[in-house]
Amino acid sequence: MFICNENVFDMMLSTRNVSVWILYIMCTQIKMTLNSVIALLTLAACIIPTACGNPPKLLLISMDGFKHDYLSLPALKPEHINNFQYFIDNGVKADQVINVFPTVTYPNHFSLITGLYPESHGVVHNRFYDPDPRVKDTFWYDNRRDNFDPVWFDVGAEPIYVTNQKAGKDRRSGSALWPCGLGKVKGIAPNNIIYDADPFSHINFTKLVDTVIEWYTDEIDPINLGLLYFDEPDETGHRHGAGSDQVVQMIIKLNDVLGHLFERLKEEKLGDEINIILTADHGFANVTEMVSLSDYGIYEGRDYNSSSQFLNHITEQLYTNNVTGKPNREMHIYFCFF
């Protein structure tokens, strides 16, 4: 195992005989780019040898919206984050990473598994309209069909699960709700997915972990690459704000989920075989001032053309405030970059 220090990347590149790599990364702004994460993905998946010539095992985990300094929140005591601390003490830690723009879930998750910027891989937002005459349709991140439809993802980029499966018949991939990681690209889909589910199915986190472990330990067709997505603490952060008491409780819950993962790895004797990367797609910032777009003649539910001829669509999302019982309003402007 590697202990984090300033020469860690030199150590990574020069050392090939370690049995376990655990890389812990929390987003969002400096120290590492998403492309650096891709480089480490490739290194962990392709270079590190395993016993008996078996394909290397890699598990990539994303905790949506996990701000880079969440583990330093004053309300979190050491016992609340002991499993996160285990990752830090026994692996490699980056203080922050630079995510891609726009700083939302789907573009960043596709960048994580392709190594490309949104303008190159084609997923430019959580929702966007593609005016291409062959498409002329809108991608909605919470539409199950869109999460599987190759028209949105098979535009030239090659996700790591495709690369993995092209490398040999003994290499198989499993995607547990990974945004932009469920559909066919170049005619290849992940070997294992959770059927009748998408990234917003809200499946129990412990069950998600158990499912992925079952894929790794399948006696006939085990996977060697797993993509595991948790939709928290993003949703809690949207509802209650970054660093809120509710976010603290969610971090404690995620810490317990990591503990369950460690136990399952130990039970199945996978600890010495699998490389783990834990990361996030973006961070969070609380809004201190609000601008009412309606004061400027801009209203929800309408499309507007800018001087650049990009299509701007205004949408409004409502979240119920658990204290007041009234909805909190978030207004978003979505741009078409095509």
Secondary structure, DSSP 8 states (H G I E B T S, - for coil): -----TTHHHHHHH----S--EEEE-BBSSSEEHHHHHHHHHHHHHTS--GGG---EEEEEEETT-BTTGGG-TT--GGGSHHHHHHHHTSEEES-EE--SS-SHHHHHHHHHH---HHHHS--SSEEEE--TTT-EEEETT-HHHHH-HHHH-SS---HHHHHHHT-TT--EEEES-TT-SS-BTTB--SEE-TT--TTS---HHHHHHHHHHHHT-SSS--SEEEEEE-TTHHHHHHH-TT-HHHHHHHHHHHHHHHHHHHHHHHTT-TTTEEEEEE-S-----------GGGGT--TT-EEE-TT--EEEEEEEEEE-TTT-SEEEEEEEEE---
